[in-house]
Amino acid sequence: MKVIFITPASNFRRFWGYRFGNYLYGHPNAITGPLILGHILKDAGHDVEVYEELYTDIDFFDLEDVDVYCLYTMTSSAPRAYELADEIRRRTKARVLIGGMHASAMPEEAAAHADQVVVGEAETVILDIVEGRRTEKIVYAECLKNLDDAPFPDYSLLKTPCLEANVLSTRGCPFCCSFCTTSRMYHPYRERSVDSVIEEIRYYKKLGFEYMNFEDDNFTANRGRAKEICRRMIAEDLTFKDTFFFGRVDMAKDEEMMELLQKAHLSYVLVGFESLNQAALDEIDKHQKISDIVNCAKSLAKHKIRLIASFVLGIDTDGPEDIGRCVEFAKDVNAYTLQPAILTPFPGTETYKQFTEEKRMITKDWSVFDMMNVTFLPKNMTPWELQKQFLKATKRFYTFVGSLKIMKTFGFEYGFRRLGLWLITCLAMFGAAVQSRFKKDSYFYWLRHTWPDNG
């Protein structure tokens, strides 16, 4: 059978300006799930192709003799996935399967647009579903207990641009922040063997990749294991020009860990600082202190690891002044980029359950659940005020002068990328202002005129 995997992108993420900014932010890559599932089906003799809609427009109806379409959903891309699914079912005889984080949280909703829905990790069921041995409308998949049993992602199946290989060496997270989706989708927390991880990295070096990502929610959760991976990468010459990872502030307490990260070229990291208000950190069960955040930023600078500083805007115990302090902190520590993420109550999380019970949800237009739009009633601001704080934070951080500082610290390439992000930010701010004032069918206009500023 011919099987097509599609990772859809929302309308906003298919806009040329967002795509350009995405190229400046990093290098094209691909979600690992479809490449792993595709590998399973390919080994069973099926003809498989994988597409990422984020990077290029694709006419899926130009593809001939497709038997099964598999659509992956994040919450913000779910409406696009449903749109594609409905059109595929209308125009072809192919079966449509829908899976991913959003479908796993809202399977009945997804089932209205698909022949079958997969809830959870699909490695244990994908072959039986495609070959017709599992026929129930909603298939509940058992998680893969031994991650070494999963094949490596097969990049030969990918038909859209990709310059970075993604390694998923663990699934889940030992922590369970109240707003986090992945700790619920990938549960319990599991680790692959170090030998399996190194073998996969060796495979990507042979394929000629210059860039790599560790896509683990928290690569340094088990510091002993992370250090062993770094040692092996260094000893076996398995380092890349750039390697990205997600980390927590507690990694900075281990100086050996930081030195190994630097030597293994794990050169930039996203750290979820979330807030500089201890009450807010406690509220979301972050299990970290303000002093840990400060020490982490200092240690990353010392070891020349570029920092993507991530803060959550709109936590109930945070106010506008707390958001402002986060921006100034990111500038003071010379963060490479700032990721201000509006608190988003994703389905399946404790935050979603809480806000639904408190009747604080203001929309179920899933396309705006992308951490850049306010989708709930904050406690200390109106929704539009919080939206403005997000825009203001972005504008205050991405400046021409800040780009020159990054160029001086990390070199021309990264300074040039920051200059591009500054230009994109200027255009985005202009677009947001126009939409909120004049474009009556836009989400910003609705927010501004439904919940205006206090006073």
N, C-alpha and C positions, 0 to 999 in steps of 0.2 A: 504494500500500500504506500501511497505518497502522503506524507504527513508534514504539515507546515506549522511551525511554532512562530507566534507573533507576540512581541512585547509592545503593546500599543503605547502611544504618547498622547497626552491631552492636547486639545487645540492650542493652548498657550505654549506648550513645549514644542509644538511643530512650527511655531512662528519663527521666522528667520532670525529675529533679534535674539530670541532665547537660544536658538541653536548656535549662533555666533558666540554668545556669552558662555555657553557650555564648552565650546572648544577652547576658549580662553581659560576657563576654570580648570580644565584637565584635558585628558586625551580620550578619544572614543573608546568605549569598552562595551561589554555585553553582560547581561545578567546570567549568572552561571546555571540557574535551574534548567532552562530550556536546552542548554548545551549538554547537560548531564542526561536529561531525559531523552534527548535526541540520540545521544550515544547508545543508550540502552536499546532504542528502537532500531538504530542502524545495525547494531550487532545481531539483532534478530532478523535482519534481512529487509528492512523497510527503507524506502527512499525518503530522506529527511532533509529539510531546509529550515534555517532559523533566521528571523528578521527582527531587527530593533528599529522601531519607527522613530525613535528620538533623533536619529542622525540623518535620515533621508526619507523622502516621500516614496511610497511603494504602491503600485497598482496591484493589489492582491488578486484581482480578477483576471490579470494577464497570465497567472500561473495555471498551467494546464493539468487536468486529470488529478486534481487533489481529492483525496478520500477523507482526510481528517484535518481540521484546523484546531490548533491548541492555542488559546489566548490566555496570557498571564495578566493578572490584575493587581495593581496598586490602587488605593482608594481614588486618587485624583485621575487615574486613567480608566477607571471602571466605566464611566459613560461612553468613552471612546471604544472600549472593548465590546460593550453591549451594542453600540452602533454597528461595528464591524460584524459582530455575530449575527445580528438581525439581517444585515445585507447579504452576508454569505448564505444564510439559510433561505433567503428569498430568491437568490440568483443561482444557487448551485444545489447539488444533491449531496454535498459533503456533510459529514457530521461535524459538529462544533463542540469542543470541550473547553470549559473555562475553569481556571484554577488560580492560585496565587493568594496573596495576603487578604485582599478584600473579599474575594469569593469565599475564602475559608471562614471569614467573620460573618458574611451575609450570604450563605449558600442558597436560601430560598429565593432571594432577589436575583442572584445570578442564574438560577435554574429557569427563570422566565425567558432567558435569551439563549439557552444552550441545550444540546441534547443530553449532556451530562456535566456535572460539576464535581471537581475534586477538592475535598477539604483536607488540608494538611500537606505533608511532603509526599510527592507522587512517585518516588522511585519504586516503592513496593507494589504499585498498582497500575502504572502506565501501560505496561505491555498487555496486561489482561484487559484493560479498557479498550485499547486500540484494536486488539484482536477479538473483541466481542465476548470475552468470558466474564466480564463484570458489566452488568447491564442496568444496575439501579440508577435512578435519576441523579441522586447525590451519593457519591462514593466517599466514604470516610477512610482515609489512608492511615495506616500505622506508620509511625515515624521510623526512620532507619536507625536501628540500634547501634550498629557498627558502621561508622562513617567510612571506614576503609573499604567497605563493600561497594560503594558507589564508584562508577567509572569517572575518569577525569572529564572535564568539559571538552567537547570535540569542536575545536574552532574551524575545522574544515567544513562544518555544516553552516557556518555563519555567512550570510550573503550581504551584510551591511558593514560599514567601516568599523575597524577595530585596531587600535594601536597598543592597548594595555591588556595584559592577561590578568584575570581575576582568580585568586586563590581563596577558597573558603575552607580554612583549616579547623574551624569549629562551627557549631550551630547553636544559636541561642546566646544567653548571657546569664552569668551567675546572679546578677542583680535583676530587679524587676521594677523599674521606674513606672509610675502610674500611667504615663502617657505613651509608653513604648509598645509598638506592635510586634516587633520581631521576637521579643522574649516570650510572647504568647503563641506566635505561629511556630517557632522553633523551640519546642519544650519537650523534654528537659535539655539542659545544657550538655553538649557532647563534644568530645575532642577526637580528631583524627590522630593516628600515630605520627610521630615526627618523621619516620622513614617514608610514610606515604606522602607527606607534605613535601619533603625534599625531592622525592621522585617526580612529583608534579612540577615543581619549580625547574628541575633539570629538563623536563620535557618542553617547557616554555622557552628555555634558553636555546634548545635545539631548533625550535620553531622560529627563532630570530627576534622574539619580542625584546624591546629595549625598556619597556615600562611594565610595572606590575602593581597590582593592588592586593593587599590582604583585606578581604571583604568581611572578616569576622566583626561582629558587633563590638568586641573588645579583645583585640589581639593579645594584649598583655594581661588578660585576666589571670592566667596561670603563668606567673613570671618565670618560673623555672623552665617550663616548656617553651615559652617564647625565647628565652635566652639560648636554649639548645638549638632551636631553629636558626637563630641568628648565627650562632657559632658554626653550624654546618654550612650555612650560606657563605660565610667568610672563608672557611677552610676549603670548600669545594669550588670556589670562584663562581658562585651562583648569584652574584649581586647584579642589580640592574642600574640603569642611569638614574631612575627615580622609582621608589617604591612607597606607596601610600598605605596607611593603616589607620584604624580607629583605636584610640586608647583612652584610658581613664587617668585622672590626676595622680592616682596612687603609684603609677609606674615610676614617677620621679623620686620616690623614696628609695629606689634601688639604683645606686650609681652605676653598678656593673651593667644593669639593664640598659641604662641610657647610653653608655659607651658602646655596647654591642649593637644597639639600634643604629647609632651613627656609623659604625664600621660596616654594617651590613647594608648601608645605603637605604635604610628605611627613613627617607629624607623629608617626608611631610606627613602630618597626622591631624586628624580631626578629633578634638577633645571636647566632650560635652560639659562645659563649665556650668551651663544652664542659668545660673544667677550668682550675683555677689551679695545676696541677702540670705543669711543662714536660715531664716524662717521659711523661705521659699524652697531651699534645698531640702529641708526636713519634710516639707509638705509633699514633695514629689518622691520621697523615699530615695534620695540620691546617695545617701551614705558618704558624704564628703564635707569637708570644712573649707571655709574661705582661705585659711592658711595653706591648705593643700593646693588650691587653685594658683595662688601666688607662687608657691614653690615650683609647681609644675611649669608655669610659664618661664620662670627663670632658668630652670634646667634645660628646657627645650632650646632657649636662646643660647645657652652655654654650649650645647652640643650641635648647634646649627641645624636643627630640625625645624622645618617650616611649620608654623602653627596655623591651623584653621580653627579659630575660636568660635565655638557654637554656644549661643545663649538662647534660652526659651523665653519669649516675651508673652506676658499675660497671665503668669501664675497668680493665683488669688492674693497671695501676700506681697506681691510686687506692685509698685507704682511707677509712674513715668520717671521719677528720679532714679529708680533702680536701673531702668533701661539705659538712661544716660550714663550712669557709672560704668555699665558693662562696655559701652562703646569707648569711653575714655580709657578704660583698662586695656582693651584690645589695642588701641593706638599706642599706649604707653609701653606695652611689651613688644611692640613691633610685630604684631600678628601678621602673617602673610595674607590671610583673608579672614573676613568676619562672616559668620553664618548666623544671622539673626533669624530664629525660627519662631513664628507665632505658634503658641500652644494650640495644638490641633487635636480635638477629641476623635481619634480614629475609632471606627467600630471595632469592638472586641477588647478595648482597653478599659481600665478602671475609670479613667477620666471620662470616656464616653458614657459609661454607665452612670457615673455621678451627675454629669451635666444633663443627661436625659431625665433622671429622677428629679433634678432640681428645676426642670423646664427652662434650661439656659441655652439650649440649642436654638440657633436662629435660621439654620438652613440644612437641607439634606441634598444640596446640589454637590455631589461628590467631586465634581471637577475642580472646585475651589479648595478642596482639602489637601493642600500642597505645602502647608506651613508658611505660605506667603499671604494668606487671606484670613481674616477673622471670621470664625464660624460659630461663635458662642457669645454669650453675654459676660464680659469680664466684671469683676467686682469693683475695681477701682477706677474704671474708665468706661466710656461708651465704646461700642465696637468700632466706631469711626475714629475715636481718639487712639485706640490701640493700633488701628491700621496706620494712622499717621505716625505713630511712634516707630513702627517698623520701617516706614519710608524714610523718616528722619534719621534713624540709626544707620541705614544703608548709605544715605547721602553724606552723613558726617564722617563715616569711616573711609569710603572710597573717594579719595581726593587726589589731585595732581601731585601735591607735595608728598603725600603718603606713598605714591607710586615711585617717586624718586628715591625715597628712603629704602623701599624694598629693593630697588635696583642697586643701590649702594651696598646693601647688606648681602643679597643673595645672587646678584649678577644681572646682566642685561636681559636674558631671556625672561626671568621671572618679573623683573621690573616692567618689561614690555607687556607682559600678560596683565599686570596690574593696571597699566595705563589703559589697556583695552577694556578692562572691567570698569574703570572709572568712566570711560566714554559711554559704555552700555548703561551704567547707572544714571548718568545725566539724561540719556534718552528715555530711560524707564521712568524717571521722576517726572519728566515732561508729559509722557503718555498717561501716567497715573493722574496728574493734575487735570488733563483734558478730559479723561474718562469720568472722573468724579464730579466734574462741573457740567459737562455737556452731553455725555453719551448715556442716554436714559436707559438703554438696555444693558448697561454694564454693571458688574457687581459693585465696583467702587461707587458708582452713582447711587445705587440702592443703599449701600451702607451710609454714605454721607447724608442722604436726605431722610433716611428712616431713623438713624441714631446720630444726630448732629452733636457737635461739641457741647459739653456742659457750659452753660453761661455764654 
